[in-house]
């Protein structure tokens, strides 16, 4: 009976040893997989950092371009206003010259009528 129990204990010890070895192999396998996943995650994080940095640079460039275009637009609006003012001055001067010419023509006609 004792020999049978000793054999059973040895059998169980062997099973426990096998299970411990299997557990150790699984832990090692999961550790390797975990390292791979961590490396992949770090690569993804690095890629995202690069993408975000590029987006920030692009945003900065676009903002600078927008600011430049706003300045150009303001300058063009001011130029258009200046042109409108100049045109109004030219029209006024032209109207004045027309009035003078008309007045001269009228005076000339009056002088001619006096001579006749």
Backbone as numpy.savetxt, mean C-alpha at the origin, in Angstrom:
# Nx Ny Nz CAx CAy CAz Cx Cy Cz
4.48 -74.11 40.68 3.65 -72.92 40.68 4.53 -71.67 40.68
5.58 -71.68 41.50 6.47 -70.53 41.62 7.20 -70.28 40.31
7.60 -71.34 39.64 8.30 -71.21 38.37 7.37 -70.62 37.32
6.10 -70.99 37.38 5.10 -70.45 36.44 4.90 -68.96 36.67
4.85 -68.55 37.95 4.70 -67.13 38.27 5.94 -66.35 37.86
7.12 -66.92 38.09 8.36 -66.25 37.72 8.41 -66.05 36.21
7.97 -67.08 35.48 7.94 -66.98 34.01 6.96 -65.91 33.58
5.81 -65.84 34.28 4.80 -64.82 33.96 5.34 -63.43 34.23
6.04 -63.26 35.37 6.63 -61.96 35.73 7.66 -61.57 34.68
8.51 -62.52 34.28 9.52 -62.24 33.25 8.85 -61.83 31.94
7.78 -62.52 31.60 7.04 -62.21 30.36 6.50 -60.78 30.42
5.92 -60.42 31.60 5.37 -59.08 31.77 6.49 -58.04 31.74
7.64 -58.36 32.36 8.78 -57.44 32.33 9.23 -57.20 30.89
9.26 -58.27 30.10 9.66 -58.14 28.70 8.65 -57.29 27.92
7.35 -57.50 28.21 6.31 -56.70 27.54 6.46 -55.22 27.92
6.70 -54.96 29.20 6.89 -53.58 29.67 8.11 -52.97 29.00
9.20 -53.73 28.91 10.42 -53.22 28.27 10.15 -52.90 26.80
9.41 -53.77 26.11 9.07 -53.53 24.70 8.20 -52.28 24.56
7.23 -52.16 25.48 6.35 -50.98 25.44 7.14 -49.69 25.71
8.10 -49.77 26.65 8.94 -48.60 26.93 9.78 -48.23 25.72
10.32 -49.27 25.03 11.11 -48.99 23.82 10.23 -48.37 22.74
9.03 -48.91 22.58 8.10 -48.38 21.58 7.73 -46.94 21.92
7.49 -46.67 23.21 7.18 -45.32 23.67 8.33 -44.37 23.40
9.54 -44.82 23.67 10.72 -43.99 23.42 10.85 -43.68 21.93
10.61 -44.68 21.07 10.69 -44.46 19.62 9.62 -43.46 19.17
8.39 -43.60 19.71 7.32 -42.68 19.35 7.64 -41.25 19.81
8.19 -41.14 21.02 8.56 -39.81 21.51 9.60 -39.17 20.60
10.59 -39.98 20.19 11.64 -39.46 19.30 11.04 -39.05 17.96
10.15 -39.89 17.44 9.50 -39.60 16.16 8.69 -38.31 16.25
7.92 -38.16 17.34 7.13 -36.94 17.52 8.02 -35.72 17.73
9.13 -35.90 18.40 10.07 -34.79 18.61 10.62 -34.33 17.27
10.99 -35.29 16.41 11.50 -34.95 15.07 10.42 -34.23 14.27
9.20 -34.77 14.32 8.08 -34.14 13.60 7.82 -32.73 14.15
7.90 -32.61 15.48 7.68 -31.30 16.11 8.72 -30.29 15.66
9.97 -30.74 15.56 11.04 -29.84 15.09 10.78 -29.41 13.65
10.35 -30.38 12.82 10.05 -30.04 11.41 8.92 -29.02 11.35
7.89 -29.25 12.13 6.75 -28.31 12.12 7.19 -26.94 12.63
8.04 -26.91 13.65 8.54 -25.64 14.19 9.35 -24.90 13.13
10.19 -25.65 12.38 10.98 -25.03 11.30 10.06 -24.48 10.23
9.04 -25.26 9.84 8.09 -24.79 8.83 7.37 -23.54 9.32
6.97 -23.55 10.58 6.28 -22.39 11.15 7.19 -21.16 11.15
8.47 -21.35 11.49 9.41 -20.23 11.47 9.58 -19.69 10.05
9.64 -20.59 9.06 9.75 -20.14 7.67 8.53 -19.33 7.27
7.35 -19.82 7.66 6.12 -19.08 7.35 6.14 -17.71 8.03
6.57 -17.67 9.29 6.64 -16.39 10.02 7.60 -15.43 9.33
8.76 -15.95 8.89 9.73 -15.11 8.19 9.14 -14.57 6.89
8.46 -15.46 6.16 7.83 -15.03 4.90 6.80 -13.94 5.16
6.00 -14.13 6.21 5.00 -13.12 6.54 5.66 -11.80 6.93
6.76 -11.88 7.65 7.48 -10.65 8.02 7.96 -9.91 6.78
8.50 -10.67 5.83 8.97 -10.06 4.58 7.80 -9.44 3.82
6.70 -10.19 3.72 5.52 -9.68 3.01 5.01 -8.41 3.69
4.93 -8.43 5.01 4.46 -7.24 5.74 5.40 -6.06 5.54
6.70 -6.32 5.55 7.67 -5.24 5.34 7.50 -4.65 3.94
7.32 -5.53 2.94 7.11 -5.05 1.57 5.82 -4.24 1.47
4.78 -4.70 2.14 3.51 -3.95 2.12 3.69 -2.58 2.76
4.41 -2.53 3.86 4.65 -1.24 4.52 5.44 -0.30 3.61
6.46 -0.87 2.93 7.25 -0.05 2.00 6.37 0.45 0.87
5.56 -0.46 0.31 4.68 -0.08 -0.79 3.69 0.98 -0.34
3.15 0.80 0.87 2.22 1.79 1.42 2.90 3.15 1.55
4.15 3.13 2.04 4.90 4.38 2.18 5.13 5.03 0.82
5.50 4.20 -0.17 5.72 4.72 -1.53 4.44 5.30 -2.10
3.33 4.59 -1.92 2.05 5.06 -2.44 1.63 6.35 -1.75
1.88 6.43 -0.44 1.53 7.66 0.29 2.37 8.83 -0.23
3.65 8.57 -0.45 4.53 9.63 -0.97 4.05 10.07 -2.37
3.70 9.09 -3.21 3.20 9.42 -4.55 1.91 10.23 -4.45
1.04 9.82 -3.53 -0.22 10.53 -3.34 0.04 11.96 -2.89
0.96 12.13 -1.95 1.30 13.48 -1.48 1.83 14.34 -2.63
2.72 13.73 -3.45 3.25 14.46 -4.61 2.13 14.87 -5.56
1.22 13.93 -5.83 0.11 14.24 -6.74 -0.80 15.32 -6.16
-1.00 15.31 -4.85 -1.81 16.37 -4.23 -1.14 17.73 -4.39
0.19 17.76 -4.21 0.92 19.01 -4.39 0.81 19.49 -5.84
0.99 18.55 -6.78 0.89 18.91 -8.20 -0.52 19.42 -8.52
-1.51 18.75 -7.96 -2.90 19.15 -8.18 -3.14 20.56 -7.65
-2.64 20.84 -6.46 -2.81 22.18 -5.88 -2.13 23.23 -6.76
-0.93 22.89 -7.24 -0.20 23.83 -8.11 -0.98 24.07 -9.41
-1.55 23.00 -9.96 -2.33 23.15 -11.20 -3.59 23.98 -10.96
-4.23 23.78 -9.82 -5.43 24.57 -9.50 -5.06 26.04 -9.38
-3.94 26.32 -8.72 -3.48 27.71 -8.59 -3.18 28.29 -9.96
-2.53 27.50 -10.82 -2.21 27.98 -12.18 -3.48 28.28 -12.96
-4.49 27.41 -12.85 -5.76 27.63 -13.54 -6.41 28.91 -13.03
-6.37 29.15 -11.74 -6.93 30.38 -11.18 -6.19 31.61 -11.73
-4.86 31.51 -11.80 -4.07 32.61 -12.37 -4.46 32.86 -13.82
-4.63 31.76 -14.57 -5.01 31.90 -15.99 -6.40 32.54 -16.11
-7.32 32.15 -15.23 -8.67 32.75 -15.26 -8.58 34.25 -14.98
-7.77 34.61 -13.98 -7.62 36.03 -13.64 -7.00 36.79 -14.81
-5.96 36.20 -15.42 -5.33 36.85 -16.57 -6.32 37.02 -17.70
-7.13 35.97 -17.93 -8.12 36.03 -19.01 -9.14 37.12 -18.73
-9.55 37.25 -17.47 -10.51 38.31 -17.11 -9.90 39.68 -17.36
-8.62 39.83 -17.01 -7.94 41.12 -17.25 -7.87 41.41 -18.75
-7.54 40.39 -19.54 -7.45 40.58 -21.00 -8.81 40.95 -21.57
-9.86 40.29 -21.09 -11.21 40.60 -21.58 -11.60 42.04 -21.24
-11.25 42.46 -20.02 -11.55 43.83 -19.60 -10.79 44.83 -20.47
-9.52 44.54 -20.69 -8.71 45.43 -21.54 -9.26 45.48 -22.96
-9.67 44.31 -23.46 -10.24 44.25 -24.81 -11.54 45.07 -24.89
-12.38 44.94 -23.86 -13.62 45.72 -23.84 -13.32 47.22 -23.82
-12.30 47.59 -23.03 -11.91 49.00 -22.96 -11.43 49.49 -24.33
-10.59 48.69 -24.99 -10.10 49.07 -26.32 -11.24 49.17 -27.33
-12.20 48.25 -27.24 -13.37 48.31 -28.15 -14.15 49.60 -27.93
-14.34 49.95 -26.64 -15.07 51.18 -26.34 -14.32 52.39 -26.90
-12.98 52.41 -26.73 -12.18 53.53 -27.24 -12.28 53.61 -28.77
-12.19 52.43 -29.41 -12.25 52.38 -30.88 -13.61 52.89 -31.35
-14.66 52.40 -30.65 -16.02 52.82 -31.01 -16.16 54.34 -30.84
-15.62 54.84 -29.74 -15.68 56.28 -29.46 -14.91 57.05 -30.54
-13.73 56.50 -30.93 -12.94 57.16 -31.97 -13.69 57.17 -33.30
-14.33 56.05 -33.62 -15.10 55.97 -34.86 -16.26 56.96 -34.85
-16.90 57.07 -33.69 -18.02 58.02 -33.58 -17.51 59.45 -33.75
-16.37 59.77 -33.10 -15.81 61.12 -33.23 -15.40 61.39 -34.67
-14.82 60.37 -35.32 -14.39 60.52 -36.71 -15.61 60.79 -37.60
-16.70 60.05 -37.33 -17.93 60.25 -38.11 -18.48 61.66 -37.89
-18.43 62.14 -36.66 -18.91 63.48 -36.35 -18.07 64.52 -37.07
-16.74 64.34 -37.08 -15.84 65.28 -37.74 -16.11 65.31 -39.25
-16.34 64.08 -39.81 -16.63 64.01 -41.23 -17.95 64.71 -41.57
-18.92 64.56 -40.68 -20.21 65.20 -40.89 -20.07 66.73 -40.81
-19.19 67.21 -39.92 -18.97 68.64 -39.83 -18.34 69.18 -41.09
-17.42 68.37 -41.65 -16.72 68.81 -42.84 -17.69 68.87 -44.02
-18.61 67.96 -44.09 -19.56 67.93 -45.21 -20.49 69.06 -45.06
